[in-house]
Each structure stands twice: as structure tokens, then as C-alpha cells.
Amino acid sequence: MKILSPWIWKMAWRDSRASRRRLLLFVSSITLGVAALVAITSFGYNLRERVDHQAKELLGADLEVSSRDEFSDELVEAFDDISTRRSHQISTSTMAFFPKNGGTRLVQLRALEGEFPYYGELVTDPPQAGQRFKQGRYALVDDGLMVQMDAQVGETVRLGNLQFTILGRLIEIPGEAPVAAMVGPRVYIPYNLMSETGLITLGSRARWRAFFKLDPQQDPLAIEEDLRQRFRHERLGIDTVQERKRELGAAIENLYSFLNLVGFVALLLGGIGVASSIHLYLKQKISTVAVLRCLGAVSRQTFTVYLLQAAGLGLISALLGGLLGLGVQMMLPYMLTDFLPVDIEFSISPAALIWGVLLGLGVTLLFALLPLLPVRRITPLLTLRADYESSGTGRDPLRWLLSGIIAVAVFAFAWAQLRDAAEAAWFVAGLAAVFALLAAVAYAIMFVTRRWFPRSAGYVLRQGLANLYRPHNQTLVLMLALGLGTFLIMTLFLVQESLLGQVSGLSGEDRPNLVFFDIQNDQLEGVREKVLQQGIQIDNEVPMVTMRVAAVKGRPVREILDEMAERRQEETREGRENREEGLGPDGPARRRWPFVREYRSTYRDHLNDAETLVEGRFTGRVEPGTSPVPISMDQRIADMMRLEIGDRITFDVQGLPLECVLGSTRDIEWERFQPAFFVVFPRGVLEEAPQFHVLVARAESTEASGQAQRAVVADFPNVSAIDLSLILSTVDEILDKVAFVIRFMALFSVITGLIVLAGAVITGRFQRIRESVLLRTLGASRRQVRRILLIEYLSLGIMAALTGLILAVAAAWALAVFAFETDYAPSPLPLALAFLLVGFLTVTIGMLNSRGILDRPPLEVLRTEEVH
Amino acid sequence: MERKGILEVESLTKTYRSGERELTVLSDVSFSIGEGSTCAIVGPSGSGKTTLLGLCAGLDRPTSGTVRLDGIALENQDEEALAELRNEKVGFVFQTFQLIPTLTALENVMVPLELRGERRVAERARELLVQVGLDDRATHFPPQLSGGEQQRIALARAFVNRPRILFADEPTGNLDSDTGEKIEQLIFRLNEEAGTTLVLVTHDPELAGRTQRIIRLKGGRVVSDDLSSSEAATVVRFRK
């Protein structure tokens, strides 16, 4: 066959000789995209494999049952039937007080007995502390907290009424990601000492857990189903290894898809680089193609020559990308380690490598084909008349077909990642819109400079501006590469900034920044006094009464739960729903939640400034003895319970039934540093019920806040405190870590953008060099030539940066408003910096490229440039 | 003595559409060139010389009329067949040399043979380089060679596939007179040795005078078709 005759291979090889290095730079714009994809895909395989491998360690047991209440005798009997290898744990949030330096911090306290964890181990320093702490009044404290409090092993920590000796630092807990320690540092104590701490009282938020080790023939899922049926009126949380794995799997898939899409964007950007470079490269090959056609080559042959060159170089750079990707993969575990509850051991996934390389090659070919198609139409007549009709113009149906294939391929990739056709379509549409906008701006620049050309301006300015629209201009490609890069990076940055802003917006001169909670009725006076003594202003005192739903619209909750359980069994029988889906956002567990949860309700005579009335009328006060009591509920929870205004609902307030009627629904702004309530009662009903209090205060400084916390915790060990600066610093720290990972991935796009930029500039080099040399020959000074180039690159850099930034602000705004439901105001400084940086980079790369041209004799430059 | 026509042109017309206007570049041109003969197409700029050459070599398609190259009617051939035909039967020499800048001199000469899928092409190409006196420049790239050298390489490339007919478009137009003279001599020598038909487009009367026949074009029409002065001289001498 003539198409792949030996000549084609020889010609492709020989013709590429002189420009191989240059060509490699063009196609190397896909290298980083491939590297990112290979790294992430291979890491994803790695991670999944590790999750499978360490599945049991995710839970530390075969089965976990948890409850907000102490386990009933009936339940414990059922536990005995399941397994005798069982561990118990009680956990609660409380203040840890370090007497050495008076430091306090809200911690997750866990009292543990038994052999848990059955799989994996509590890694501690010293190592044996993980087992020995149960043998005395000892505590294990999270390493991070020890560092923060400057505490040492052997010192003491006070938890509630008891002092414990710190026996070891907690380094690792099976199934828990290190980032969890940042949110709530963990402290372990022996199980039997929990009651002595005095922290578990009526209404305190504790959780009881039982961990089981099962025999191999026992089916954890069957046991789970059995417990759910038998104890459906109790509020049990049941967790199995499968469930943990599924949850973690879903989280990993999300992370994986996100990172993969970021990598894919880098690859697409590289594809554009390939297209533009090949386009410019082929412009220099037109006469060669015409000569070959004259000498008897058919158009398919000449087309194949250049396709082979693109494919060969594409393969090389994809392979390079693959290798680089494996290097990057080695770095990923270090970056993600804080978020992963499993250990990662590096292993190469050949499938990921092959997939990445093929994807890179595919993208190269698809994007190279676009500029290659016109090669088919180059006529041999060009050898006789260089000015013969511009070749390859006119509509080419194959071009449209190819663009269609590219769009479909991008969609298919996004679909595979997002597993949702609509989201994938949005991704493609969004990307296409950004490309289209950037291209539109590029064309607008060309049109505007041509249309309103400053004819009276100086020569240098005119020449520089004319470069924007003259043949062989780089306007479009630079706009795409620079604009897209700027857009991607800045969107990520701005979104992070707006998320942080949302949190830090909580703080302010006259906003509360310190909350004391779990204050018992008889402690309120004392706590208030302590706080005021420290010079802290009290903003608000909020009473809280715990209660549960007893009946809805006259139907006892038990009946509702029975019906749900029956329906669930039916569904399971009919196979309409499997266990895994059952726990999803619309699954039975979620449906049960508003009926079984414990409500902490308050009473007051007004709506606060975080609440808006949605429906009905808010009643602030009723006469004692009013029945039913008009209450106000959160709109969303009322919807979940299918309640309308006027519907009856009965609460069980610590044993006493209370008839209520839904008087109003509220929309609550949860992102406030103050307690929010699903149910608000009017005054005049709950005043005499057993209750505890939250005290919302405002401290002038972090020191004052710390002092007040210490003073209160010293006298009232069960009272907990949290201050806004702690939340802020925690959120900041976590976002920082997340942002680091995202930025790292975005870096691939940035560097790709720079390579594309350099590629575009260097491809255009020949053209520019000829002109520069010509100008030099005509007597232009070095300074003039430089300034012409400066004007060209400066205007391109400015326009690209501006467009990219505007798009980024729009995207960040859309994300903030629609995805995170918050206000958005971009801060000007980072935008200005980004603007300057992009402009500077463009000019620098552009100018670096002309280096060496202006210092040599014109003819010498022309000779060498023609061959290379 | 009427030799068999290797190139037969009949009622050839070429018009271009330029906006609303139709531009007739060639109008009803007919002639026949015998195998092994030499012929010059001359005329002022814009007379249609190059267009005629392009049509004769199958690089372009006429608006009407026919071109027969070695008995094959070009208008019936598709692009692929035309390319094959050029490769088999036609050699080209251009005013601007048209060497491929990324290939060495030797590789440039090899291209037509390689396109045919022939073996041992380097040997044959070297032979030609020896004939044009540039075998020592085989590994040089075109930009490293002088104009005269480049045109000699182009000549080697044109003759390497033993074409039946050689089309030369102003072969000395870009060269100084000394170099041009040498190239002229080389063209005629190679042509004679290979027995190739030579069709020259030029407006250099001296060069045209060295061919056997001169076809003059003006405004797209053949205004005269004579034996050239040198040929005429030979004929006259013969009559004497």
C-alpha cells in the first residue's frame, strides 16, 4: 500500500531531523498532562488496592454498634449472643485542662475497654502505651495536641473531675485520617474511669459504642439487618467494614475524579498547544509539500508524513509524561497522607501507565489532525506560483467531523470521571464556553487593532500592534494558552479565598467569638460570674431542653418507624434497593433520622438575626398550660417529616409528653457563630423543664478568651468552651492542606500553559526572526526591534491575563453563590498580582526568545534558522 | 521528419474567476511536441507561460481543451494518477530551485526514486550528483549551498528518474549570468545524454534560442510557433 510505503517513514524521519528539538517542545505540552493523569490514575489504583487490603482496619472491628443512649439490657443480651469478643467505648466532647501551663482545649474524649482495635493497632509513643493505659489512671493524648500544649509524657491532664497521667502520645488510630485530629484532638482513657470524671450526666452529648470481632462464618450484614429490625425503636448506628469501605470508596472516587479532571484540563491545554504548534510548523512546510506533490507524492502520502511525525513525537512525550507521572505518584501519598485513613505503599500500575500514554497519544493525534487536514489540499502548483490561491481554505467537512470527535472524546472522559452525563455535559459546555470566550477576545483584538489602527502613532508602536493581526500572528494561541492557564489557577485560588472569607467573616468587632456550652442549670450563675470577672462581655444566654419526637399527626413514632422498616424489608425482598443504596442521601437511614434524633430545643420570644420566617406566624410567648403549643421548626426538617403549618406533633420532653402544633417554619443561616435550633418553643412552656445552657460571649483578645476558658474549666470541669479563633485556625489549616493538593495539580496546568506559550513563541520565531533581521538590515536599531516585540507580547499578555481573570472571577462568583451559597467579593490584591505576573511572564518568554538574534549578523541568522 | 508527439496540447483554455470578472489566462492554445525535442515557451510577463507549463505537467486542470502526455489524456486522470504520472514520466526544474530544505543534497535527489519504491536509490542518486559535479556536497543541506549548486542538485533530482519530459521554469532566472550559463550547458548536456524531451519556460531570448523550437505567447494566445534561430540555422545549413 502506498500510504505506508517505506518512503513515508524515511521522509518523516529525515524531515524531522532539523526540527526535532523544536517539535519535541511543541508536543511536550502534553507531557505534563499525561504525567498528571498517570500519577493520579496509578495512585487511584494504589489507593483502592490499599483500601481493600486494609479494609478491616478501617473499622478496627467486624461490626460497630453505637447509640446516643446507654445500651439497654435487652441490647446487651443481644450483644452477648453475637460475640463475646467485644469492646466498649464511651465518647464525648469535653475540655482537656493541662495544669502545667493552664492550657485548655476542646477534645474528643474516649473511654475504652477490651481488645479494640481487633484489626490494626493504636500506634502510640511509647509503643506499649496503647495497651497499658487501661491499667490505671492513664490517658493517651493526640500527638498534635501534646505539641500544641507543650505537654510531655508523664505529665497530667485533667478531664472532668479527674487528673490523668499522660502515658503516651497517640500517633495513629485505625481507620481515622490524621486530619480528624485537627478538628477534634482525641484523648483515650480507661472505660471504668469515665463515670468518675462526672462528664456523663443527663443531657450530655455522649456516644456509646460496642465493637465486635466476629467468627469467620458470621455475616456482619445479616447481624446488622437483624439488629435493625429488632431494635428499630432505638437510635442505633450500625457500621460494618463493607459500609466503611463503601463510604471511603465514594470519598476516594470523588477526590480521584476531581484530580483527574484537573489533570485532564492540563492535557487539553496541551492539546491546544500541540494544535497551534503543528499549525505554525506546517505553515513552514507548505512549499516542501508542494514540491513533493510535484515529484509524484500523492496528498495522502504527504499528509501521512506529517501525521507520523506528530504521532512519533506525541508518543515520545507521552512516554516521558508517563515516567514523570510515576515520579509524581511517589509524591502524592506525602501530600495526601493527612486525608487518608490507610497507609499507602507505592506500587506502579501498568494499566494506568498504558492508559495515560494512550490518552496522551490520542490527544496529540486528535489535536494535530486539525491543522494537518489542510495539508491534503496543498497543490503542487505552489511550486510555480508561491502566491497561488491560499491553500487549504474553504470548508472541509472532515474538520467539522474532527471537532465533533474531540468534543465527544472530552465528554466521554468527563463522563467516565463524573459518572453523570449531565455534569459531564456541563463540564464540556463550561470548558467550551471558556475556550470560545478566549477565542472571541482574540478575534476581537485582531479586529479592533486592524479597524482602529493608530495610524498616526510612532513606527515602533504601529509595527508592534500590527504584529497582533498580521499573518502568522500568535494572538489566538497565546490568548488560549495564557487565558486558560490564568483562568484555572485563579478560579482555584479565588474559591479557596471565598471559602476562607466565609469562615473569617464570622469574626468581627462586635460579633460573638466565644461559646460556653453544657452548662447545667445550677452552674449558670457561677459560670456567668466567672466570665464577667474575666472582663468578657456576655451576648446571649441560650437555654436548651433535650426532647424527642413521640408522635406526628397523631401517629406514634414507633408506628411510623415500623412502617418504614416494613417498607425497607419489602424493598430489599423485591431487590429494588440494595443495602448499599439504603444508606445514601435518600435512603431509609436518612428518612428515619428526623423521627429518631434527639432534639435540643430552645425557647425564646423572638426570631434572631440568623433566622427568617418562611411560613406561618411565629409565637413568642404563651400562657402556661396552653395546648397545643405553637412551635417553629426549621423548614428543611419540617419538609423531611412532611409537616404542614397546623399539623400536630408530640414531643417527649424527658418522659413528659408535650402536645405541639406547627405554627411557623424558619430558614436558618447556619454559618453563624451561635447556636441554631431545629425547633424553637415560645416562652411560658419549657422554663421549668430540666435544661442546660449555652453562653455566647465576646472576648477582646485571644488571651482574654483563653483566660476565661481556663477559669471556667477549672471550676466547672464539665463545661466546654470553643472559641472562634480555634475554628478559624482549624479551617484555615485544613483548607490550606486541601489547597496545597489542588494547587499542586493546578501547577501542571500552569507549567503546561508556559510550555504552550514557549512553544507558540518559538514556532513563531522563524517568522519573527525573518522580520527582525529584515528590520535590522533596513537599519532598525536593536532597541527598536526589541520594543516592537515588547509591544506585541505586552498587549497579548495584558489581554490574556485580563480575560482569564474576568472569567475566573465569574466562575468563582458562580461557585460561591450557587455551590457554597455565600456572598462573593473578590479581593483586588491577588487579582492585581496575578495580572502583573502573567503579563511579566509573557513578555519575558517572548523577549528571551529573541535573544541571540539581535546580536548576530542578519545573514548568519537567516542561514542557521532556515535549517533548524 | 515528424516524430511522435510526447506532449499534445489541443484547444487549451484556462480562465480564473476573480470576483465578478472572469480572467482568461490561456485561450485556445494548441501544439504538439515531438519526443526528444527541445522547445521554449516565451512571452512577456502575464502572457500565460507558467500557467501553460502547470497545465502541461498536470499540476493544474484546464477550463477546456486537452493535454496528452505520452498519449495519456490528463483531464481523465484523478490526482493520484497524475502524481504517479509525474513521478514516472516528468522531471521539473524551477526558478527558485525548490529543494526541500530539511533533506540533504543526496536525499533530495533520492526522493523521486524512493517515491517509486525503488531499491538501491542512493547509488543512482550519487551517479547523478557525479554528473552535476556535486558528489562532494552530498551531505550538505540546501541552505548551505550556493544558488548554482542548489540548481545543479535540482537538475540531478529532475533527471534521476529518467523522465520522458523535463519541464523547466526559468531555470536560470535566479542566477548570475556565469552560473546561469553553466546551468544551461548542464541542462542541455543531460537532456541530450538522456534523450529527454525538454520544455523550457523563459523570457531569456538567448536561452530560448538554444532550443529547437520557440512557442511565443501573448495575452494567453500563441502568437508564433517557429523553429528557433539555431534550429533554423541548422536547417538552412542542411539545405545548402
Contacts between the chains, C-beta under 8 A, distances in Angstrom:
chain1	res1	chain2	res2	distance
A	5	B	115	7.9
A	5	B	117	5.8
A	6	B	114	7.5
A	6	B	117	7.2
A	7	B	111	7.9
A	7	B	114	4.2
A	7	B	115	5.5
A	7	B	117	7.1
A	10	B	114	6.4
A	11	B	111	7.7
A	11	B	114	7.7
A	14	B	102	6.7
A	14	B	103	5.5
A	14	B	107	5.7
A	15	B	100	7.3
A	15	B	102	4.6
A	15	B	103	6.9
A	16	B	102	7.8
A	17	B	102	6.5
A	18	B	101	7.8
A	18	B	102	4.9
A	18	B	141	7.5
A	19	B	102	7.2
A	287	B	98	6.9
A	288	B	100	4.9
A	288	B	101	7.3
A	288	B	102	7.1
A	290	B	98	7.9
A	291	B	98	4.8
A	291	B	99	7.7
A	291	B	100	5.9
A	292	B	100	7.3
A	292	B	111	7.0
A	293	B	83	6.6
A	294	B	57	7.9
A	294	B	59	6.7
A	294	B	86	6.5
A	294	B	92	5.5
A	294	B	98	7.5
A	295	B	86	7.0
A	295	B	87	6.5
A	295	B	92	7.3
A	295	B	111	5.5
A	295	B	112	5.0
A	295	B	115	6.4
A	295	B	157	7.6
A	296	B	83	5.0
A	296	B	84	6.3
A	296	B	85	7.9
A	296	B	86	4.7
A	296	B	87	2.4
A	296	B	88	7.4
A	296	B	112	6.3
A	296	B	115	5.0
A	296	B	116	7.6
A	297	B	83	6.3
A	297	B	87	7.9
A	297	B	115	5.7
A	298	B	79	6.8
A	298	B	80	4.7
A	298	B	83	4.5
A	298	B	84	7.6
A	299	B	79	6.6
A	299	B	83	8.0
A	301	B	115	7.8
A	379	B	59	7.2
A	379	B	60	7.7
A	380	B	59	4.7
A	380	B	86	7.8
A	381	B	54	5.3
A	381	B	59	4.7
A	381	B	60	5.2
A	383	B	59	7.5
A	383	B	92	7.2
A	383	B	94	5.7
A	383	B	98	5.2
A	384	B	50	5.2
A	384	B	53	6.7
A	384	B	54	5.4
A	384	B	59	6.8
A	384	B	94	7.2
A	384	B	169	5.9
A	385	B	50	6.5
A	385	B	54	8.0
A	386	B	96	7.8
A	863	B	143	5.6
A	863	B	144	7.5
A	866	B	101	5.9
A	866	B	143	4.3
A	867	B	101	6.6
A	867	B	102	7.6
A	867	B	141	5.2
A	867	B	143	5.2
A	867	B	144	7.3
